[in-house]
């Protein structure tokens, strides 16, 4: 889930290190195309690999040879796509979907490989503010306790929407859904999922990746978690030549190769690298983080509810203005 324009150097590095091919997807973005547009684009791209249209200039790729990879929002989209597939497989008895006139099996990919995944789009977890000193990504300008209002973008034909909403990506009531905020997913929802690789720095989205890794691990998923001290959001993409980025890119690519060859075996441990890579602290995935799963869900849902209240007020004002006019 990496745009071919902005991520060509990263996809090139991953392809070279893994000796594999990268299919780089330009999915639709908000606010022009809010949720679920990007998720649908990702699903169609995956199905197009599994079952190409008649006359396509490429052969079908088996699911067991495919790894979903992405960073930041693209990483969250990878997890949202996996959750979509798991859900469809749960509710469709045949575990197939009609695509290009064929019933295509909804097979799961070989793995999910992400760096700095955005798993809480409400940005409600502690690292969102606590790690601001290490990151270039600014923390949210508002905190709960105030009326949530949209960012002050200049109005045009796309924004504000009609009726208005407070978030560019999705309606407020969708902000804690597992398709948009995977870290808010209930217990057991990742059961049966393929292996996952998650790399994070000491960044604003640190907790997103850490709690997502722990949640998937507790659902029985084989998880590889790497955490890099003092590194900012998407560090491996921004500074690919520094040692920490080199280590991350190699680990990222190695996971892609290993998971395709069924060599990823969950050990229940996370690797915490110090800033110079001279020391690695091995920690149990069950013990990482200071919040319980229930507390994580509670924070994210509180962030959602805060937005819902703000959206209701915004729509109330809009309706009154419509009546006056």
Phi and psi in degrees as a GROMACS rama.xvg file:
@    title "Ramachandran Plot"
@    xaxis  label "Phi"
@    yaxis  label "Psi"
@TYPE xy
-131.147  122.528  UNK-2
-60.0067  134.304  UNK-3
-64.1455  -20.2308  UNK-4
-79.1109  -47.538  UNK-5
-88.2682  -20.0079  UNK-6
-119.449  19.1098  UNK-7
-60.5361  -39.5128  UNK-8
-65.4793  -36.142  UNK-9
-71.6249  -46.0252  UNK-10
-65.1834  -34.0398  UNK-11
-63.5139  -44.2589  UNK-12
-63.6029  -43.2913  UNK-13
-64.9468  -41.2203  UNK-14
-63.7379  -41.5685  UNK-15
-67.8917  -46.2431  UNK-16
-69.7339  -32.4942  UNK-17
-95.8965  -7.96998  UNK-18
54.2946  46.4228  UNK-19
-133.771  176.905  UNK-20
-99.0167  146.477  UNK-21
-115.505  127.799  UNK-22
-101.343  103.509  UNK-23
-92.4801  126.231  UNK-24
-107.817  128.767  UNK-25
-97.7754  92.4512  UNK-26
-89.1368  156.914  UNK-27
-67.2265  146.391  UNK-28
-117.066  154.328  UNK-29
-80.1383  161.85  UNK-30
-87.2956  -8.02137  UNK-31
-59.9813  -37.1772  UNK-32
-134.715  84.0476  UNK-33
-71.9246  174.62  UNK-34
-50.9485  135.714  UNK-35
-103.129  27.2265  UNK-36
-56.4849  -50.7802  UNK-37
-62.1034  -39.5282  UNK-38
-64.6224  -40.8302  UNK-39
-64.9417  -39.6399  UNK-40
-60.8391  -41.9974  UNK-41
-64.8325  -41.0361  UNK-42
-64.2963  -44.7492  UNK-43
-62.9821  -39.4275  UNK-44
-62.0351  -43.0201  UNK-45
-64.9004  -46.4106  UNK-46
-63.5017  -32.0838  UNK-47
-67.4545  -29.4645  UNK-48
-74.1537  -41.1613  UNK-49
-69.4715  -37.6514  UNK-50
-143.569  83.7191  UNK-51
-61.3739  152.101  UNK-52
-66.0427  155.881  UNK-53
-59.2715  131.338  UNK-54
88.3437  0.533603  UNK-55
-61.5157  149.152  UNK-56
-91.1  24.3606  UNK-57
-146.926  160.138  UNK-58
-92.193  158.085  UNK-59
-60.7991  144.685  UNK-60
-110.307  124.287  UNK-61
-63.0438  145.235  UNK-62
-56.8733  -35.2953  UNK-63
-68.7963  -6.64904  UNK-64
-105.961  5.86587  UNK-65
-112.365  134.895  UNK-66
-123.371  127.351  UNK-67
-78.8865  125.37  UNK-68
-131.35  146.339  UNK-69
-176.523  164.576  UNK-70
-123.416  151.882  UNK-71
53.9447  -121.636  UNK-72
-62.1112  -34.4725  UNK-73
-65.7267  -34.5192  UNK-74
-66.5803  -42.2182  UNK-75
-63.2046  -36.3388  UNK-76
-66.2321  -37.701  UNK-77
-57.8092  -45.095  UNK-78
-69.9553  -37.1244  UNK-79
-64.1346  -38.5019  UNK-80
-66.6056  -42.2884  UNK-81
-60.7476  -43.5782  UNK-82
-64.6627  -34.8135  UNK-83
-61.3993  -45.6223  UNK-84
-64.1816  -43.9254  UNK-85
-61.2463  -39.6021  UNK-86
-67.9078  -45.3966  UNK-87
-61.8507  -40.1605  UNK-88
-64.7687  -28.7504  UNK-89
-76.1366  -36.3891  UNK-90
-98.8128  -14.6162  UNK-91
-103.694  112.481  UNK-92
-55.703  -38.4127  UNK-93
-78.5501  -12.5766  UNK-94
54.2243  38.2702  UNK-95
-130.672  163.995  UNK-96
-138.892  143.321  UNK-97
-77.5879  122.918  UNK-98
-150.399  125.636  UNK-99
52.8094  38.8174  UNK-100
75.8287  10.9062  UNK-101
-125.968  153.178  UNK-102
-86.8684  105.345  UNK-103
-97.2184  124.934  UNK-104
-60.4863  136.023  UNK-105
-86.7107  62.0276  UNK-106
-71.0726  146.733  UNK-107
-82.5878  151.475  UNK-108
-69.6541  170.642  UNK-109
-69.6873  -26.7841  UNK-110
-175.925  173.323  UNK-111
-124.6  125.757  UNK-112
-128.158  111.784  UNK-113
-132.21  152.645  UNK-114
-125.345  138.137  UNK-115
46.971  48.0847  UNK-116
-66.87  140.351  UNK-117
-89.7483  99.6988  UNK-118
-108.145  -2.37745  UNK-119
-138.707  94.8385  UNK-120
-76.3588  -5.22498  UNK-121
-81.3684  -14.5261  UNK-122
54.3158  53.1332  UNK-123
-107.62  -5.46047  UNK-124
-82.3093  155.413  UNK-125
-54.661  -39.5226  UNK-126
-63.9512  -18.3343  UNK-127
-57.5584  -31.0462  UNK-128
-109.656  -37.5865  UNK-129
-67.1234  -30.6004  UNK-130
-99.7076  12.5606  UNK-131
-59.8232  -29.3041  UNK-132
-69.8817  -17.0499  UNK-133
-100.453  -6.14457  UNK-134
-121.357  156.968  UNK-135
-92.5836  -15.2915  UNK-136
-76.8169  124.181  UNK-137
-73.9793  147.85  UNK-138
-70.1585  164.714  UNK-139
-58.2198  143.646  UNK-140
-75.4149  -11.0992  UNK-141
-123.51  156.737  UNK-142
-130.958  154.962  UNK-143
-54.4491  148.954  UNK-144
111.758  -13.4405  UNK-145
-115.553  173.055  UNK-146
-80.1638  123.338  UNK-147
-71.0732  127.087  UNK-148
-126.748  151.291  UNK-149
-65.4055  157.187  UNK-150
-62.1204  145.499  UNK-151
-80.1278  65.6024  UNK-152
-76.277  146.068  UNK-153
-59.8652  134.28  UNK-154
-67.7839  144.125  UNK-155
-149.746  -163.315  UNK-156
-73.6194  -10.7706  UNK-157
-103.421  -28.1755  UNK-158
-143.031  133.943  UNK-159
-71.376  157.464  UNK-160
-77.1244  167.56  UNK-161
-126.454  113.782  UNK-162
-67.5405  160.217  UNK-163
-71.0244  150.875  UNK-164
-132.122  164.208  UNK-165
-92.6076  -18.7595  UNK-166
-118.544  142.911  UNK-167
-66.2968  -35.3491  UNK-168
-82.7322  -40.1558  UNK-169
-156.195  162.437  UNK-170
-61.5898  149.749  UNK-171
-57.689  -35.8766  UNK-172
-72.5552  -5.38091  UNK-173
-101.409  0.634385  UNK-174
-70.8795  -18.158  UNK-175
-113.06  15.0461  UNK-176
-75.2652  143.208  UNK-177
-58.4647  -23.374  UNK-178
-73.5422  -23.9899  UNK-179
-107.517  -38.5988  UNK-180
-124.861  82.3885  UNK-181
-56.5832  -27.8516  UNK-182
-68.2969  -14.6415  UNK-183
-91.7197  5.95781  UNK-184
-67.9007  144.212  UNK-185
-73.0459  164.915  UNK-186
-58.6945  136.213  UNK-187
89.9776  -6.70973  UNK-188
-73.8373  -19.3479  UNK-189
-97.6222  3.0438  UNK-190
-57.0516  132.755  UNK-191
86.8902  -0.12089  UNK-192
-74.9534  160.195  UNK-193
-75.9597  170.501  UNK-194
-57.5677  151.735  UNK-195
-127.499  142.399  UNK-196
-117.225  127.517  UNK-197
-133.03  122.815  UNK-198
-118.598  133.82  UNK-199
-136.264  155.172  UNK-200
-98.6974  -167.626  UNK-201
-91.1885  69.0778  UNK-202
-121.819  179.022  UNK-203
-63.2096  -34.8341  UNK-204
-93.2361  17.6325  UNK-205
-54.1096  -50.3047  UNK-206
-66.7017  -31.3406  UNK-207
-55.685  -50.6901  UNK-208
-71.5179  -41.119  UNK-209
-65.3676  -48.147  UNK-210
-72.7449  -29.4693  UNK-211
-64.6507  -43.4374  UNK-212
-61.8324  -44.927  UNK-213
-64.305  -41.4855  UNK-214
-63.6145  -45.3302  UNK-215
-64.701  -41.3708  UNK-216
-58.648  -44.2309  UNK-217
-68.9529  -18.3628  UNK-218
-89.7969  5.3449  UNK-219
94.1404  9.26021  UNK-220
-83.4954  140.775  UNK-221
-74.5321  117.231  UNK-222
-122.057  134.116  UNK-223
-111.65  114  UNK-224
-115.898  128.077  UNK-225
-124.349  131.241  UNK-226
-125.555  130.268  UNK-227
-112.865  119.139  UNK-228
-62.8546  134.311  UNK-229
71.8908  4.9718  UNK-230
-94.7402  142.603  UNK-231
-85.4244  -177.368  UNK-232
-58.853  130.425  UNK-233
54.1656  40.2646  UNK-234
-60.3934  -34.6791  UNK-235
-66.8209  -24.3465  UNK-236
-88.0673  -34.1035  UNK-237
-79.6714  -36.6658  UNK-238
-132.753  69.99  UNK-239
-66.2101  -13.7486  UNK-240
-96.9407  -6.41559  UNK-241
-77.4631  154.685  UNK-242
-56.5613  -40.0412  UNK-243
-63.3793  -40.3308  UNK-244
-68.031  -40.1296  UNK-245
-61.0916  -43.0015  UNK-246
-63.9334  -41.3611  UNK-247
-65.8207  -46.228  UNK-248
-62.0419  -40.3572  UNK-249
-66.6501  -41.2271  UNK-250
-65.9554  -38.0738  UNK-251
-61.3871  -50.5318  UNK-252
-66.7127  -40.3289  UNK-253
-61.26  -40.6345  UNK-254
-60.5856  -43.6582  UNK-255
-57.8769  -42.7982  UNK-256
-68.1464  -46.6972  UNK-257
-63.5091  -40.2282  UNK-258
-71.8921  -32.9097  UNK-259
-65.2035  -33.7577  UNK-260
-94.4747  13.35  UNK-261
58.3948  41.9244  UNK-262
-108.537  5.25993  UNK-263
-91.1433  113.168  UNK-264
-118.161  122.635  UNK-265
-66.268  128.983  UNK-266
-111.855  -4.37957  UNK-267
73.2897  22.036  UNK-268
-125.09  151.309  UNK-269
-117.03  147.092  UNK-270
-104.253  121.347  UNK-271
-108.731  110.882  UNK-272
-92.4598  136.628  UNK-273
-76.3647  174.713  UNK-274
-63.6555  -26.8138  UNK-275
-101.532  2.33443  UNK-276
64.8061  17.1436  UNK-277
-89.0601  -10.969  UNK-278
-141.115  135.716  UNK-279
-120.775  122.45  UNK-280
-98.5115  117.243  UNK-281
-92.0365  123.544  UNK-282
-127.498  150.473  UNK-283
-71.7014  134.388  UNK-284
-62.2774  -27.2054  UNK-285
-70.2879  -22.8891  UNK-286
-104.344  -5.99622  UNK-287
-74.5452  149.112  UNK-288
84.0764  153.443  UNK-289
-101.729  -9.6706  UNK-290
-100.994  148.684  UNK-291
-79.7957  165.83  UNK-292
-59.5465  -39.4003  UNK-293
-63.8663  -38.3209  UNK-294
-68.5967  -36.8641  UNK-295
-61.7784  -49.582  UNK-296
-61.0693  -39.9687  UNK-297
-63.1425  -42.6191  UNK-298
-64.3563  -44.8126  UNK-299
-66.1847  -41.3816  UNK-300
-68.4903  -31.6868  UNK-301
-66.0039  -39.099  UNK-302
-63.2797  -37.9862  UNK-303
-64.3933  -48.2455  UNK-304
-63.5206  -35.6471  UNK-305
-59.678  -42.5863  UNK-306
-70.2112  -37.2318  UNK-307
-59.9048  -44.8003  UNK-308
-61.1305  -44.1133  UNK-309
-64.6968  -37.4381  UNK-310
-69.3431  -39.4878  UNK-311
-60.4907  -43.4989  UNK-312
-64.8203  -42.3228  UNK-313
-60.996  -42.7775  UNK-314
-72.2604  -31.3139  UNK-315
-63.0645  -45.8786  UNK-316
-62.2524  -41.6628  UNK-317
-61.8568  -44.1519  UNK-318
-63.6474  -39.8957  UNK-319
-64.1612  -39.5601  UNK-320
-66.6855  -36.3965  UNK-321
-64.6836  -40.8295  UNK-322
-66.8821  -39.2331  UNK-323
-65.5577  -32.1218  UNK-324
